[in-house]
Amino acid sequence: MVKSCLDDPAARYGAEPGGASAPAKAKITFVDSHGQARTVEGESGATVMETALRNDIPEIAAECGGACACATCHVYVDASWTEKTGKASQMEEDMLDFAFGVKPNSRLCCQITVKPELDGLVVSTPAQQG
């Protein structure tokens, strides 16, 4: 396998690991429908869905790849984080009409952008997607 400099975030951003130019990270905890929690780091600017896919988080299907054209990255945002993640857009709300078990704290994680203020974010996945 050929490794390129783009595979290394520090090289990609022209910084030493942890340097000032390296992207900020935020810890995100995904709790699956069976109650198992997995905490991973997401890079600022990525979406919560991209972070889930990069870390093999189960129960996030992301069939449309983040285009807000399905409801297979549905999550429940922990109540203490709903204000910081913001409200769903009208387009997101329309897609949530197709989701299973929608609640007031439901979001499509393709529409939540990772940023330092979300360090510690907790989301849960429903028993089924779509």
C-alpha positions in Angstrom: 0.0 0.0 0.0 1.4 3.4 -1.0 1.2 6.0 1.8 1.0 9.6 0.9 1.5 12.7 2.9 -2.2 13.3 2.8 -2.7 10.2 5.0 -1.0 12.1 7.9 -3.1 15.0 9.2 0.0 16.7 10.5 1.6 16.7 7.1 -1.7 17.6 5.4 -2.0 20.7 7.5 1.7 21.6 7.5 2.1 21.2 11.2 3.8 19.1 13.8 1.4 16.7 15.5 -0.5 18.8 18.0 0.9 22.0 16.6 -1.0 25.3 16.3 -2.0 24.6 12.6 -3.3 21.1 13.2 -7.1 20.8 13.2 -8.8 21.0 16.6 -10.4 17.8 17.7 -13.5 17.1 19.8 -14.3 13.9 21.6 -17.7 12.5 20.6 -19.4 9.6 22.4 -21.8 7.4 20.4 -24.1 5.2 22.4 -25.7 2.4 20.4 -29.2 1.0 20.8 -27.9 -1.6 23.2 -26.3 1.0 25.5 -22.7 0.4 24.5 -20.7 3.7 24.4 -17.8 4.4 22.1 -15.8 7.6 22.5 -13.8 8.8 19.5 -12.1 12.0 18.3 -13.5 14.0 15.4 -11.6 16.7 13.5 -13.1 20.2 13.4 -14.8 20.8 10.1 -15.8 17.1 9.6 -19.4 16.1 10.4 -20.4 13.8 13.2 -21.5 11.3 10.5 -18.0 11.4 8.9 -16.5 10.9 12.3 -18.7 7.9 12.9 -17.8 6.3 9.6 -14.1 6.9 10.0 -14.3 5.1 13.4 -16.5 2.2 12.4 -19.4 3.2 14.7 -22.2 0.7 14.3 -25.8 1.8 13.5 -24.8 4.8 11.4 -25.5 3.6 7.8 -25.1 7.0 6.1 -26.4 5.6 2.8 -26.4 9.0 1.0 -22.9 9.8 2.1 -23.9 13.0 4.0 -26.0 14.7 1.3 -29.1 15.0 3.7 -31.0 12.8 1.2 -31.8 9.9 3.5 -32.4 9.4 7.2 -29.8 6.6 7.9 -27.5 8.7 10.1 -30.3 9.6 12.6 -29.1 10.2 16.2 -30.6 11.5 19.4 -28.5 14.4 20.7 -28.1 14.2 24.5 -30.3 16.8 26.2 -27.3 18.7 27.6 -26.0 19.2 24.0 -29.1 20.2 22.0 -28.5 23.9 22.3 -24.8 23.7 21.2 -25.6 21.5 18.2 -28.4 23.9 17.1 -31.7 23.2 15.5 -32.3 21.1 12.4 -32.8 23.0 9.1 -36.0 22.7 7.3 -34.4 20.2 4.8 -33.1 18.1 7.7 -36.6 18.2 9.4 -38.1 17.0 6.1 -35.7 14.1 6.0 -36.4 13.2 9.6 -40.0 12.5 8.5 -38.5 9.3 7.0 -36.6 8.3 10.2 -37.6 5.7 12.7 -38.5 6.8 16.2 -38.1 10.5 15.8 -37.9 12.5 19.1 -37.5 16.3 19.8 -33.8 15.8 20.1 -33.5 13.9 16.8 -30.8 15.0 14.3 -29.2 13.7 11.2 -25.5 13.6 12.2 -24.4 14.5 8.6 -25.8 18.0 9.5 -23.8 18.4 12.7 -20.3 19.9 12.1 -17.6 19.0 14.6 -16.1 22.0 16.3 -14.1 22.5 19.6 -17.3 23.6 21.4 -18.7 20.1 20.9 -15.9 18.4 22.8 -17.7 15.8 24.9 -20.8 15.6 22.7 -23.0 12.5 23.4 -25.3 11.1 20.7 -27.3 7.9 20.7 -28.5 5.8 17.8 -32.1 4.4 17.4 -32.8 0.7 17.2 -33.1 1.0 13.4 -32.2 3.5 10.7 -34.3 4.9 7.8 
